Amino acid sequence: MQRFSPAKQKRFALLMDKNNEGELSRAEKVEIKKLGAEADELMLANSRALALALRPELFDRLGRPIQARFRRAIAANASSKNRSKAKK
């Protein structure tokens, strides 16, 4: 799993705190936007890696997701949840 370095995480937390107080400078607004985009990319990469590790049958041999298999898995999961709710 990928994550921010401790220094980058600390900086991001500081900027988020300042943002909550409405105290960001223009440069800090640009910086927090960039860090937020980086955090989103890390989260997406980590989610993809986890999905590949837990459900390899949903990916082709090159590690690309097979959309039809994902759709079927999502539909099956939703159907299973609906059946378990009906039993309660």
C-alpha positions, 0 to 999 in steps of 0.5 A, spaced: 500 500 500 502 506 498 501 512 502 504 519 503 511 520 507 510 522 514 512 529 512 507 530 507 502 527 511 503 532 516 503 538 511 497 536 508 494 535 515 496 542 517 493 545 511 487 542 512 486 545 519 488 552 516 483 551 511 478 549 516 479 556 519 479 559 513 486 561 513 489 559 507 493 563 503 493 563 495 499 559 495 497 554 500 490 553 496 494 551 490 498 546 495 492 543 498 489 542 492 495 538 489 496 534 495 488 532 495 489 530 488 495 526 490 491 523 496 486 521 491 491 518 486 494 514 492 487 512 494 485 509 487 491 505 486 491 502 493 483 500 492 485 497 485 491 493 488 486 491 493 481 489 488 486 485 484 489 481 490 482 479 493 478 478 486 483 476 481 478 473 477 475 480 475 482 482 472 485 480 465 492 477 465 495 484 464 491 486 471 486 490 467 479 490 470 474 486 466 468 491 466 463 485 465 465 481 470 465 487 475 458 489 473 456 481 474 460 481 481 456 488 483 449 485 481 450 479 485 453 482 491 447 487 491 442 481 490 445 477 496 444 483 500 437 484 498 436 477 500 439 477 506 435 483 508 428 480 506 430 474 511 430 479 517 
